[in-house]
C-alpha cells in the first residue's frame, strides 16, 4: 500500500530558501526599519526562521484573522500593537491560496497609510488563485496538493513537522495520527 504522505520540501531546502528570502529583504530594506507582520497561526515557524535571516533592524508584530459566513469573509480578530502609519510593512503568510485573504489584508493595511507594503509567503498556490494579488517574496510555488508541516496544519495538528509533507490520500488523513509523526520524527512520536 502506498504511503498516504510524501515529503515534498525537506528541512535543508526550507532553510536555504528562507535564508535567501531574508537576504533579499535585508538588501531591499537596507537603511530602513520595517515592521514584519505575521498572519497567525500558520506563519509562526516560517516567520521565526525568516526574521533570524533578516540582517537589518526590524520590528515584529502579528495579526489574527477569523473567517465567518458561508462566503468565508475575513475579519481581524487581533490587530497589530505597533501603529503602522508611515511605516514600511512586510506582511508574512505561510501560504497564499486564492488570494482573497491577502487582498483583504492589503486593503486593510493600505488604508492605514503605510509607507510601503510588500508580502512574503512561504508557499504560493498559484493554480488556486481567484484574485490577482502581488507576492513580492515567494518561498516556493506549489500546485493544488494538501500540505502539512512547517506551520501548515490539519485540525490543529502537524504544524511542528520539519519540512513540508503532501497528503497523497485525503481519505486516509485521519489514519496519520498513529503513523505520521513517528515516521517524520524517526520513531520519536509527535
C-alpha positions as CSV (number, residue, x, y, z in Angstrom):
1,X,0.0,0.0,0.0
2,X,1.4,3.4,-1.0
3,X,2.2,5.9,1.8
4,X,-0.6,8.5,2.4
5,X,2.1,11.2,2.7
6,X,5.2,12.3,0.8
7,X,7.9,14.8,1.8
8,X,8.0,17.5,-0.9
9,X,10.4,20.0,0.7
10,X,12.9,18.8,3.3
11,X,14.2,20.9,6.1
12,X,17.5,21.6,4.4
13,X,15.8,23.0,1.3
14,X,13.5,25.0,3.5
15,X,16.4,26.5,5.5
16,X,18.2,27.5,2.3
17,X,15.2,29.2,0.7
18,X,14.3,31.1,3.9
19,X,17.8,32.4,4.2
20,X,17.6,33.6,0.6
21,X,14.4,35.4,1.3
22,X,15.9,37.0,4.4
23,X,18.9,38.2,2.3
24,X,16.6,39.7,-0.3
25,X,14.6,41.5,2.3
26,X,17.7,42.8,4.0
27,X,19.0,44.2,0.7
28,X,15.7,45.8,-0.3
29,X,15.2,47.4,3.1
30,X,18.7,48.5,3.8
31,X,18.7,51.7,5.9
32,X,15.1,51.2,6.9
33,X,13.4,49.6,9.9
34,X,10.4,47.7,8.5
35,X,7.6,46.1,10.6
36,X,7.3,42.4,9.8
37,X,3.7,41.5,10.4
38,X,2.9,37.8,10.7
39,X,-0.5,36.4,10.0
40,X,-1.3,33.9,12.7
41,X,-1.1,31.0,13.2
42,X,0.4,29.2,10.2
43,X,3.3,31.7,9.7
44,X,5.0,31.1,13.1
45,X,7.8,28.6,12.1
46,X,8.4,30.5,8.8
47,X,8.4,33.9,10.5
48,X,10.7,32.8,13.3
49,X,13.3,31.5,10.7
50,X,12.8,34.4,8.4
51,X,13.4,37.2,10.9
52,X,16.6,35.4,12.1
53,X,17.8,35.7,8.4
54,X,16.9,39.4,8.1
55,X,20.1,41.2,8.9
56,X,18.7,44.7,9.3
57,X,16.8,46.3,12.2
58,X,13.1,45.5,12.1
59,X,10.2,45.1,14.4
60,X,7.8,42.2,14.6
61,X,4.0,42.2,15.2
62,X,1.1,40.0,14.4
63,X,-2.5,39.9,13.1
64,X,-5.0,37.1,13.7
65,X,-7.8,36.6,11.3
66,X,-11.2,34.9,11.6
67,X,-13.5,33.7,8.8
68,X,-17.2,33.8,9.1
69,X,-20.3,33.2,7.0
70,X,-20.7,31.0,4.0
71,X,-18.6,33.3,1.8
72,X,-15.7,32.9,4.3
73,X,-15.4,36.7,4.9
74,X,-12.3,37.7,6.7
75,X,-12.2,39.8,9.8
76,X,-9.3,40.9,12.0
77,X,-9.6,39.2,15.4
78,X,-6.4,40.6,16.8
79,X,-4.8,43.7,15.3
80,X,-1.2,44.9,15.4
81,X,0.0,46.7,18.5
82,X,2.5,48.8,16.6
83,X,1.0,51.8,14.8
84,X,1.7,51.2,11.1
85,X,1.1,54.7,9.6
86,X,4.1,55.8,7.7
87,X,5.9,52.5,8.3
88,X,7.4,50.1,5.8
89,X,5.3,46.9,6.3
90,X,6.2,43.3,5.3
91,X,3.2,41.0,5.6
92,X,4.2,37.4,6.2
93,X,1.9,34.4,5.5
94,X,2.6,30.7,5.5
95,X,0.6,30.2,2.3
96,X,-1.3,32.3,-0.3
97,X,-4.1,30.3,-1.9
98,X,-7.0,32.0,-3.6
99,X,-5.5,35.5,-2.9
100,X,-8.8,36.6,-1.2
101,X,-7.3,36.8,2.3
102,X,-4.1,38.6,1.1
103,X,-6.2,41.0,-0.9
104,X,-8.3,41.9,2.1
105,X,-5.3,42.2,4.3
106,X,-3.5,44.5,1.8
107,X,-6.6,46.8,1.6
108,X,-6.8,46.8,5.4
109,X,-3.2,47.9,5.7
110,X,-3.1,50.3,2.8
111,X,-5.9,52.5,4.4
112,X,-3.6,52.9,7.4
113,X,-1.3,55.0,5.1
114,X,1.7,52.7,5.4
115,X,4.9,54.0,3.6
116,X,5.1,50.7,1.7
117,X,3.6,47.3,1.8
118,X,5.1,44.0,0.5
119,X,4.1,40.4,1.0
120,X,6.2,37.4,1.7
121,X,4.7,33.9,1.6
122,X,6.5,30.6,2.2
123,X,4.1,28.9,-0.3
124,X,2.2,30.4,-3.3
125,X,-0.6,28.1,-4.5
126,X,-0.9,29.9,-7.9
127,X,-3.3,27.3,-9.5
128,X,-5.9,28.2,-6.9
129,X,-5.7,32.0,-7.4
130,X,-9.0,33.8,-7.7
131,X,-7.8,37.3,-7.1
132,X,-4.6,38.6,-8.7
133,X,-2.5,39.8,-5.7
134,X,1.2,40.5,-5.5
135,X,3.5,38.3,-3.6
136,X,6.8,40.1,-3.8
137,X,8.8,37.5,-1.8
138,X,7.9,33.8,-2.5
139,X,9.4,30.8,-1.0
140,X,8.0,28.0,-3.2
141,X,5.3,27.9,-5.9
142,X,3.2,24.9,-5.4
143,X,0.3,23.1,-7.0
144,X,-3.0,22.1,-5.5
145,X,-1.7,19.5,-3.1
146,X,-2.7,19.5,0.6
147,X,0.4,20.2,2.6
148,X,1.3,19.7,6.3
149,X,4.2,20.8,8.4
150,X,6.3,23.9,8.9
151,X,3.2,25.8,10.2
152,X,0.6,24.2,8.0
153,X,-1.9,22.0,9.8
154,X,-4.8,19.7,9.7
155,X,-7.3,20.1,12.5
156,X,-4.7,22.0,14.5
157,X,-2.1,19.2,14.2
158,X,1.3,18.8,12.4
159,X,2.4,22.4,12.4
160,X,5.6,21.3,14.2
161,X,6.7,18.9,11.5
162,X,10.0,19.7,9.8
163,X,9.8,20.3,6.1
164,X,6.6,20.1,4.0
165,X,4.6,16.9,3.5
166,X,1.9,16.4,0.8
167,X,-1.1,14.3,1.8
168,X,-1.4,11.8,-1.1
169,X,-4.6,10.2,0.1
170,X,-7.1,12.6,1.8
171,X,-9.3,9.6,2.7
172,X,-6.6,8.3,5.0
173,X,-5.8,11.6,6.6
174,X,-7.3,10.5,9.9
175,X,-5.0,7.4,9.8
176,X,-2.0,9.7,10.1
177,X,-2.3,10.1,13.8
178,X,-0.8,6.7,14.5
179,X,2.0,6.6,11.9
180,X,2.8,10.1,10.5
181,X,4.6,11.8,13.4
182,X,6.6,8.7,14.3
183,X,7.8,8.4,10.7
184,X,8.7,12.0,10.4
185,X,10.5,12.2,13.8
186,X,12.2,8.9,13.4
187,X,10.1,6.9,15.8
188,X,10.0,9.6,18.5
189,X,6.3,10.3,18.1
190,X,4.6,13.6,17.7
